[in-house]
Amino acid sequence: MKLYLASLGAGLLVGVIYSLLDLRSPAPPVVALIGLLGILAGEQIVPIAKRVVAGERLSLGWLQRECGEHVFGALPARAAAKDGGSQPGEGSPS
C-alpha cells in the first residue's frame, strides 16, 4: 500500500509541475521522453549521494556497473559480435 501511495504522490507532483509549465498530459513525445530520461537519471542521484556521504570514491567502473545498465538497459555484448555468434532468431534459415 505504501508503494501505491508514493506512486500517487509522485504522479500528483508531476501533474502540478506540468500544470505550472503549461504542458498538457500526455506530453508531446519528445517532452515525455526527456522527462523519462530525467526520471532515470534522477534515480541514480540517491546511490551516488549515499556513496559520497559514506566517503567512498566514485569510479567510472562503479558508475557503469551500478548506473549504466539501469539507465541504458542491457547493451549488446561486443564478445558476441566478435565471435560471429548469432542471437536466437537471427541468421539464415536452415
Z-matrix of the N, CA and C atoms (Angstrom, degrees):
N
C 1 1.440
C 2 1.533 1 110.75
N 3 1.340 2 115.71 1 -36.58
C 4 1.466 3 120.26 2 -179.79
C 5 1.530 4 110.67 3 -61.48
N 6 1.348 5 116.53 4 -39.51
C 7 1.462 6 121.09 5 179.31
C 8 1.532 7 111.20 6 -62.40
N 9 1.320 8 116.58 7 -40.84
C 10 1.460 9 120.45 8 -179.57
C 11 1.530 10 111.33 9 -66.63
N 12 1.328 11 116.16 10 -40.15
C 13 1.465 12 119.50 11 178.71
C 14 1.529 13 111.26 12 -67.43
N 15 1.334 14 116.59 13 -38.80
C 16 1.466 15 119.88 14 176.96
C 17 1.526 16 110.41 15 -64.64
N 18 1.331 17 117.09 16 -41.09
C 19 1.460 18 121.49 17 178.51
C 20 1.531 19 110.48 18 -64.03
N 21 1.311 20 116.42 19 -42.15
C 22 1.463 21 120.30 20 178.12
C 23 1.529 22 110.24 21 -63.44
N 24 1.327 23 116.88 22 -43.12
C 25 1.468 24 120.81 23 178.67
C 26 1.518 25 112.00 24 -61.66
N 27 1.337 26 116.62 25 -43.15
C 28 1.467 27 120.24 26 178.43
C 29 1.522 28 110.07 27 -64.00
N 30 1.324 29 116.93 28 -41.41
C 31 1.462 30 120.77 29 178.48
C 32 1.523 31 112.23 30 -62.97
N 33 1.330 32 116.22 31 -40.83
C 34 1.467 33 119.81 32 177.19
C 35 1.526 34 111.13 33 -63.90
N 36 1.331 35 116.07 34 -41.86
C 37 1.466 36 119.98 35 178.96
C 38 1.531 37 110.94 36 -61.93
N 39 1.321 38 116.78 37 -44.66
C 40 1.467 39 120.58 38 178.70
C 41 1.530 40 110.09 39 -64.50
N 42 1.322 41 116.96 40 -38.82
C 43 1.464 42 120.34 41 177.63
C 44 1.518 43 111.92 42 -61.27
N 45 1.325 44 116.78 43 -41.06
C 46 1.465 45 120.84 44 177.94
C 47 1.532 46 109.98 45 -65.04
N 48 1.331 47 116.41 46 -43.76
C 49 1.466 48 119.98 47 179.20
C 50 1.529 49 110.41 48 -62.74
N 51 1.345 50 117.30 49 -43.40
C 52 1.469 51 120.21 50 177.34
C 53 1.522 52 110.21 51 -58.63
N 54 1.326 53 117.05 52 -42.48
C 55 1.455 54 120.61 53 -179.13
C 56 1.526 55 110.79 54 -64.57
N 57 1.333 56 117.02 55 -41.88
C 58 1.469 57 120.17 56 178.92
C 59 1.525 58 111.99 57 -65.29
N 60 1.331 59 116.87 58 -31.18
C 61 1.467 60 121.34 59 178.72
C 62 1.524 61 112.12 60 -87.08
N 63 1.333 62 116.05 61 0.64
C 64 1.464 63 123.13 62 -179.59
C 65 1.535 64 111.60 63 58.90
N 66 1.340 65 115.97 64 42.36
C 67 1.463 66 122.03 65 175.06
C 68 1.516 67 109.24 66 -104.11
N 69 1.302 68 116.07 67 147.32
C 70 1.459 69 120.86 68 176.49
C 71 1.516 70 108.55 69 -93.27
N 72 1.302 71 116.53 70 151.46
C 73 1.461 72 120.75 71 176.08
C 74 1.516 73 107.56 72 -110.02
N 75 1.289 74 120.96 73 130.63
C 76 1.456 75 125.81 74 2.15
C 77 1.524 76 110.82 75 -73.78
N 78 1.309 77 113.44 76 146.03
C 79 1.462 78 120.62 77 -178.49
C 80 1.524 79 109.82 78 -70.20
N 81 1.339 80 116.81 79 159.96
C 82 1.462 81 119.28 80 172.71
C 83 1.542 82 109.29 81 -55.82
N 84 1.329 83 117.82 82 149.30
C 85 1.470 84 120.83 83 -173.53
C 86 1.527 85 115.20 84 -51.48
N 87 1.321 86 118.09 85 -42.04
C 88 1.467 87 119.52 86 -178.55
C 89 1.526 88 110.19 87 -66.60
N 90 1.319 89 117.05 88 -42.95
C 91 1.460 90 120.90 89 179.39
C 92 1.525 91 109.75 90 -63.06
N 93 1.333 92 116.92 91 -42.85
C 94 1.463 93 120.94 92 179.64
C 95 1.525 94 111.52 93 -63.46
N 96 1.325 95 117.55 94 -41.91
C 97 1.469 96 120.51 95 179.93
C 98 1.524 97 111.26 96 -66.82
N 99 1.312 98 117.31 97 -39.42
C 100 1.464 99 120.25 98 177.20
C 101 1.531 100 109.68 99 -65.72
N 102 1.326 101 116.40 100 -37.56
C 103 1.461 102 120.43 101 176.41
C 104 1.525 103 111.73 102 -63.44
N 105 1.332 104 116.75 103 -42.08
C 106 1.470 105 120.27 104 177.04
C 107 1.521 106 111.44 105 -64.13
N 108 1.322 107 117.21 106 -39.12
C 109 1.464 108 120.37 107 176.13
C 110 1.528 109 110.00 108 -62.34
N 111 1.312 110 116.43 109 -40.24
C 112 1.462 111 120.68 110 177.01
C 113 1.523 112 111.86 111 -62.92
N 114 1.324 113 116.81 112 -39.37
C 115 1.469 114 120.62 113 177.47
C 116 1.518 115 109.91 114 -62.76
N 117 1.329 116 117.33 115 -47.69
C 118 1.464 117 120.66 116 -179.54
C 119 1.528 118 111.67 117 -62.64
N 120 1.325 119 116.36 118 -41.86
C 121 1.459 120 119.58 119 178.87
C 122 1.526 121 110.75 120 -68.55
N 123 1.323 122 116.77 121 -39.35
C 124 1.451 123 121.02 122 179.20
C 125 1.518 124 112.94 123 -63.04
N 126 1.333 125 116.56 124 -34.54
C 127 1.466 126 120.27 125 177.32
C 128 1.523 127 111.63 126 -63.71
N 129 1.300 128 117.49 127 -25.08
C 130 1.460 129 120.87 128 -177.95
C 131 1.529 130 112.08 129 -82.62
N 132 1.326 131 117.28 130 -14.43
C 133 1.459 132 120.15 131 -179.27
C 134 1.524 133 111.06 132 -65.15
N 135 1.331 134 117.26 133 -37.83
C 136 1.471 135 120.50 134 -176.93
C 137 1.530 136 111.92 135 -63.48
N 138 1.357 137 120.54 136 -52.74
C 139 1.461 138 117.94 137 179.16
C 140 1.530 139 113.25 138 -63.64
N 141 1.317 140 116.91 139 -33.60
C 142 1.468 141 119.69 140 177.99
C 143 1.524 142 109.86 141 -67.05
N 144 1.328 143 116.99 142 -44.70
C 145 1.466 144 120.76 143 179.75
C 146 1.530 145 110.85 144 -63.57
N 147 1.342 146 117.71 145 -40.73
C 148 1.459 147 120.84 146 178.10
C 149 1.524 148 110.74 147 -60.32
N 150 1.309 149 115.74 148 -41.56
C 151 1.463 150 120.17 149 -179.18
C 152 1.534 151 110.76 150 -66.73
N 153 1.321 152 116.83 151 -41.71
C 154 1.467 153 120.86 152 179.93
C 155 1.532 154 110.19 153 -66.52
N 156 1.341 155 117.19 154 -43.58
C 157 1.461 156 121.06 155 179.79
C 158 1.525 157 110.52 156 -63.48
N 159 1.338 158 117.34 157 -35.33
C 160 1.467 159 121.59 158 179.16
C 161 1.526 160 111.28 159 -73.81
N 162 1.322 161 117.48 160 -6.06
C 163 1.463 162 121.47 161 178.61
C 164 1.512 163 113.97 162 81.20
N 165 1.330 164 117.07 163 15.94
C 166 1.462 165 120.79 164 178.89
C 167 1.525 166 109.51 165 -89.26
N 168 1.345 167 114.22 166 151.85
C 169 1.466 168 119.67 167 179.12
C 170 1.523 169 110.52 168 -75.38
N 171 1.316 170 115.09 169 150.33
C 172 1.457 171 121.13 170 170.75
C 173 1.518 172 106.98 171 -99.31
N 174 1.310 173 116.90 172 123.01
C 175 1.457 174 120.00 173 177.42
C 176 1.522 175 108.53 174 -116.63
N 177 1.303 176 115.73 175 157.98
C 178 1.456 177 120.68 176 178.85
C 179 1.529 178 110.55 177 -61.17
N 180 1.324 179 116.18 178 -39.26
C 181 1.473 180 119.98 179 178.57
C 182 1.511 181 111.79 180 -61.70
N 183 1.339 182 117.07 181 -43.01
C 184 1.463 183 120.25 182 179.15
C 185 1.524 184 110.25 183 -63.96
N 186 1.338 185 116.78 184 -44.17
C 187 1.460 186 120.06 185 179.45
C 188 1.521 187 111.62 186 -61.22
N 189 1.337 188 116.94 187 -42.30
C 190 1.461 189 120.01 188 179.34
C 191 1.527 190 110.93 189 -65.58
N 192 1.325 191 116.14 190 -41.90
C 193 1.465 192 120.55 191 -176.63
C 194 1.524 193 111.59 192 -71.81
N 195 1.319 194 117.10 193 -44.98
C 196 1.462 195 121.15 194 -173.72
C 197 1.525 196 113.90 195 -87.61
N 198 1.319 197 117.62 196 -31.15
C 199 1.462 198 120.49 197 -174.07
C 200 1.526 199 113.22 198 -111.72
N 201 1.320 200 117.19 199 -34.18
C 202 1.465 201 121.11 200 -171.78
C 203 1.506 202 114.18 201 -59.26
N 204 1.326 203 117.20 202 -50.31
C 205 1.466 204 119.06 203 -176.62
C 206 1.521 205 111.12 204 -68.67
N 207 1.335 206 117.19 205 -32.96
C 208 1.460 207 119.46 206 179.55
C 209 1.530 208 111.18 207 -66.70
N 210 1.310 209 116.83 208 -39.40
C 211 1.460 210 120.54 209 -177.63
C 212 1.527 211 111.48 210 -80.19
N 213 1.332 212 116.96 211 -44.58
C 214 1.466 213 120.26 212 -173.05
C 215 1.521 214 114.21 213 -100.51
N 216 1.322 215 118.31 214 -8.50
C 217 1.457 216 121.24 215 -176.74
C 218 1.518 217 109.74 216 82.75
N 219 1.315 218 116.00 217 177.09
C 220 1.465 219 120.32 218 179.40
C 221 1.523 220 108.47 219 -74.43
N 222 1.308 221 115.82 220 114.23
C 223 1.461 222 120.34 221 -179.39
C 224 1.522 223 109.69 222 -83.32
N 225 1.320 224 118.44 223 150.07
C 226 1.466 225 120.73 224 179.37
C 227 1.519 226 111.23 225 -60.97
N 228 1.309 227 116.57 226 141.64
C 229 1.462 228 121.37 227 -178.88
C 230 1.526 229 110.12 228 -77.37
N 231 1.312 230 115.70 229 140.51
C 232 1.466 231 119.82 230 178.26
C 233 1.518 232 110.69 231 -73.24
N 234 1.321 233 116.66 232 -30.24
C 235 1.467 234 120.17 233 -177.94
C 236 1.520 235 111.07 234 -61.28
N 237 1.318 236 117.63 235 -38.10
C 238 1.462 237 120.65 236 -179.90
C 239 1.522 238 110.61 237 -64.13
N 240 1.326 239 116.98 238 -37.13
C 241 1.466 240 120.65 239 179.74
C 242 1.527 241 110.85 240 -70.03
N 243 1.335 242 116.78 241 -37.45
C 244 1.458 243 120.08 242 -179.58
C 245 1.527 244 111.61 243 -69.54
N 246 1.338 245 116.27 244 -36.09
C 247 1.461 246 120.62 245 -179.23
C 248 1.521 247 112.22 246 -73.59
N 249 1.306 248 116.50 247 -16.24
C 250 1.475 249 119.61 248 -179.03
C 251 1.510 250 111.36 249 79.18
N 252 1.331 251 116.67 250 7.89
C 253 1.460 252 120.07 251 178.79
C 254 1.512 253 110.05 252 -71.43
N 255 1.298 254 115.76 253 147.51
C 256 1.448 255 119.61 254 179.35
C 257 1.521 256 109.23 255 -108.22
N 258 1.293 257 115.10 256 151.39
C 259 1.444 258 121.74 257 176.84
C 260 1.531 259 108.17 258 -76.12
N 261 1.336 260 118.10 259 157.32
C 262 1.460 261 119.87 260 176.99
C 263 1.518 262 109.99 261 -55.62
N 264 1.302 263 115.61 262 134.11
C 265 1.462 264 121.10 263 179.44
C 266 1.505 265 113.14 264 90.78
N 267 1.336 266 118.45 265 -6.41
C 268 1.455 267 121.20 266 179.27
C 269 1.517 268 109.54 267 -101.41
N 270 1.298 269 115.17 268 170.74
C 271 1.460 270 119.76 269 176.43
C 272 1.509 271 111.89 270 90.15
N 273 1.321 272 114.53 271 -176.82
C 274 1.458 273 118.55 272 -177.83
C 275 1.504 274 110.86 273 -82.95
N 276 1.329 275 117.33 274 145.74
C 277 1.450 276 120.02 275 179.16
C 278 1.519 277 110.75 276 -69.25
N 279 1.317 278 116.56 277 144.89
C 280 1.467 279 120.85 278 -179.49
C 281 1.494 280 111.67 279 -90.25
